[in-house]
Amino acid sequence: MDAQPATTPIVTRGNRGSPRGGGGVHRRGAAQPGVDVEGPARPAPPPARPDGGGRPPARAVRPEDGRRVPALPQHREHDREARPAERRPSPAPPVRVGRGPAPGQGGPAEPEVRGVRTGRGIPDVRRGAGSHRDGARDAPATTRLRPIDDLDATGPVLAPLGHLPALDGLRAFAVMAVIAYHAGISWMPGGLLGVDTFFVLSGFLITGLLVTEYRNTRRIDLRSFWIRRSRRLMPALLVLLVGVAAYARWVAAPGDVATVRLDALSTLLYVANWRFALSDQSYFNHFSAPSPLLHTWSLSVEEQFYVLWPLVVFLLMRHSARTVDRWRRQRQKAQSLALSVAVLGGAASALIGAGLLLTGTDPSRIYYGTDSRSQALLVGAALAVWRGQRTRPISDRARSVLSGAGCVAAVALLVIWMTVSGESRPLYLGGFLGVAVLVMVLVASLVEAPKGPLSRFLSLAPLTFVGRISYGLYLWHWPVFLTLTATRTGATGVVLLALRLAATLAITLASFHLVENPIRRGRIRLPRPRVMVPAVFAGVLGVILVATTGTPGSVRTPAQLEALARQAQSAPVPAVAHRSAAGSGAPVKVALGGDSVALTLDYSQFSTMAAAQGLQMHDYSMLGCGVARGMQRRILGQAGPPTDGCDQWPARFAREINEVNPAIAMLLVGRWEVTDQLQDGRWTHVGEPSFDAYLARELDLAITTLGAKGAKVVLLTAPIFKPTEAPDGGIYPETRPERVLRFNELLHQAAGRHPGTTVIDLGSVLTPGNRYVDELDGVRLRDDDGVHISDGGGQRIGTAIIPQLLQIARALPPSASAPTTTTIPQAAGAGPG
């Protein structure tokens, strides 16, 4: 998420107008706040000895075990097959490394190639240095290989990247877009695409470090790379996990604690994205509070990239060449291969996402999957390899064109953020790749035209300040938003947003200055890291497990509710009555159906109490299905299609009546009828005349179907649902009492159109005074989601309405419970319109 350039030397070609020709090694500038320092800077070269004997011999690396051994002075290692005629004298004067002027000269000093550690059989180009092998004669001191001869022909013009403030400014815009999206700001529906900006930046900067290290040292130290990445990312994440453990202990609803535990463990192992992609979260998770670690999926994608991509680059660039010419050709081939793999890998990732969508895969699998989201990281990697391959400096005209293209890309990116929703289907059909390409053009513009107008704008101090702490802002903003709600703070709108942003900034700055920077800069060092680092991990793991242990038995978790739904499919009769309620020999059959609220009522203490009174309950409910059919609906801000099979409810109702032949048929719906529905291309809801008329037709059909064989139809009013807070502090419309009350009015009107239909006011039992309450008289009435009925709520309902059901049963004729041979036709009924 926050890959940043390091103080790695980059080979450049000398300017034509400089005092000396040739190339050398530029060292990047001093570390800046927010820049990932990839190891300590190398010390300046020692000065020449007064006696003119040259510099002390450098130390070479033994390729077998990596140990350093003294290099033999005044010799260079040469391939056995090389002939003396291939040795060319080096007329070029020695080139220096450093910022100061050369001895006896004024003006800026030219960089010098010296002290380069080499691998097996690779020539050492130190000034005047050589070696012999297998008794070969010492080479004359005058036969030297010029420094420029050992430079890579595929990238000598790469300018030192150093620290670019404009990239910090780009990070600032990306993290602000994500925060705006999570804050529920209506004009930033595509702010979540700011994550793709971080992906492209990470792929670009990380690959640039790998390619540069390989070109300058002829090796890639994977172990050091991974240690540096861990030092940069892990400390802040561990602190976040401790904070989330506190959230789970004192803030989260009891039913959500188990989910937070699993989310924290997957985040600690950097596999959170796959947990969210493959967990196949149950239907009941849609009513739960979102996880405070939901945003860490992107960190997991990046960390998996940091593990796999350096291995790919290492394998592509591994060489066995022993001469300078073969070394140069090998590097050309290796970088071309790396560029091809990055380009083809990005295209393959986009095709995987499109293929999954076209085969009916849930979009969340595509959104969270590493295989389908690595396209942006690989686009950034391709830009880094291309930049390292160039053999000529970019011309002024090309730089001007690229600067203009960057401005166009920036405007296009802002338009996408402000207009495209994260649920947009084109995003998953190549749109993510298109966004990544826009970001790539923007990054190339900032890097190659650092004096352009866009670079100057993004280099403004406020933007660079936000960009330097963007990693912490991204980590902390979402848990803070979930903790500081309108219910807990009493604030709404702009005041609530300002409070959340202030808290996020304060925690981020504390983490940056007290944890992240000191560890990254080496000011905080753990003694015996091999022992202490695992101990710290174990400590954080222990805190998570202790804080998330135990869930009160008075509530059911989403997993338990899902198990209840599976039980309903295998055991359709919750409780069997052994005596009659109407004075006849057989118990009275009662069918209860509807959506998941009806299911939780049927499988609660209500059915046990009914069976004790001679009422035998039969369930015909279906998760996510009311009587509104075939329309896309929006719940808790997320739009989605209806549950498969919901549009077939008339046939399902008729089948249940034919099979059970109940004396009483009860219907409990309303949870989905009060949501926003997409009807005839526009979003509508209960309370609007056209949608009310549609619901009236559906209710008429339901009453007719349930009572076709003579069953007494009983409509249960919907209880008030728990008001659920939106990201901006407002209340989601489907949880507002006004919509539930309007739907209950439609129930009464429908009963009036069908004589013999009874309405029982369930709402007054669970929510007296039309106000939502969790408990009454010390009894928990709902589960944590504020929608589904708990065991205690079912018992309260049974006490209130079973006497009314018994009264209806006693009024039935003796033959009402006897089976008949009449079959109800499975009417299609009215459609969504």
Secondary structure, DSSP 8 states (H G I E B T S, - for coil): ------S--EEEE--TTSSS-SEEEE------TT----S----------TTS--S---EEE-TTT--EEE--TT-----TT--GGG-----S-----SSS--TT--S------------TT-----TT-----TT-----TT----GGGGS-TTSTT-------HHHHHHHHHHHHHHHHHHTT-TT-TTGGGHHHHHHHHHHHHHHHHHHHHHHHHSS--HHHHHHHHHHHHHHHHHHHHHHHHHHHHHTS-GGGHHHHHHHHHHHHTT-HHHHHHHS---GGGGGS---TTGGGHHHHHHHHHHHHHHHHHHHHH-----SHHHHHHHHHHHHHHHHHHHHHHHHHHHHHHHHHHHTT--HHHHHH-HHHHTHHHHHHHHHHHHHHH-SS---HHHHHHHHHHHHHHHHHHHHHHHH--TT-HHIIIIIHHHHHHHHHHHHHHHHH-TTSHHHHHHTSHHHHHHHHTHHHHHHHHHHHHHHS-HHHH---HHHHHHHHHHHHHHHHHHHIIIIIHHHHHTSS--SSHHHHHHHHHHHHHHHHHHHT----TTS--HHHHHHHHHHHHH---S----S-SSSSSS-EEEEEEESHHHHHHHTSHHHHHHHHTTEEEEE---TT--S--S--EEETTEEE---TTGGGHHHHHHHHHHHH--SEEEEE--TTTTSEEEETTEEE-TTSHHHHHHHHHHHHHHHHHHTTTS-EEEEE--------B-TTS-B-GGGSHHHHHHHHHHHHHHHHHSTT-EEE--HHHHSGGG---SEETTEE-B-TTSSSB-HHHHHHHHHHHHHHHHHHHHTS-GGGGS---------------
